Amino acid sequence: MDEPGKKLSPFALTPARIMLLCFGVILILIAISMARGGMSGYQELREARDAALVAPPEPAPVTTP
């Protein structure tokens, strides 16, 4: 596949570089998730949804003109 005298390009995707790119993407996704509230924000969202389902809002009074 590779010739012994041929120099490797600095932008060639080798298996090690692909693995490092994947780790970088995972790290960026974790950082974005933590910046947006992480798991605690998700838990608060679920609690708010459950509270809204248990106690439906009261209907607005009907006014006649």
N, C-alpha and C positions, 0 to 999 in steps of 0.2 A: 504494500500500500504506500508507505512513505519511502522515499529514496534516502539512503544514508547520508548523502552529501547535501540534501535539500534542507534549507533553513525553514523553520516553522514560523508562520506569520504571527504577529502579536495579537491578531484578532481571530485566529483560528479557534473554533469551538472544540476543545478537547473534553473528554469525560470529566476531568477534574474541574474545568472551568464551568461546565454546565451545572455541576453539583453546587459550586459556589454561587452561581446565579440563582439557583433554586433557593438556597439558604438566604440569599439577600432578599428575594421576593417574599419569603415567609416572614423575615424580620420586618420588612416594611408593612406587611399586612397586620402583624401584631402591634406595631407602633400606631397605625391608623386606628385599630380597634381600641387600644387603650386611650387614645386621644378623644375618641367619641364616647367614652364612658365605660367601655369594657363590659364585663358580665354584670356589674352592679346596675348599670343603666338598663340592661335587658331585663333584669329581675324587677326593677321598678316599673318597667313598661308592662310586664305580665301582671303585676299586682294591680295596677291601674285598670287594666282590661278586666280583670276578675271583679274588681269593685264595681265597675260600670255594668257588668252583666248581672250582678246580684241585686243591685238597687237601680231599677230603671228610672229614668227621670220622670218627674210628674208632668202630666200634660198641661199645656198653657191654657189659661181660662179663655173661653170663647166670648168675645164681645160682639154685640149686635149694634150696628149703627143706627 
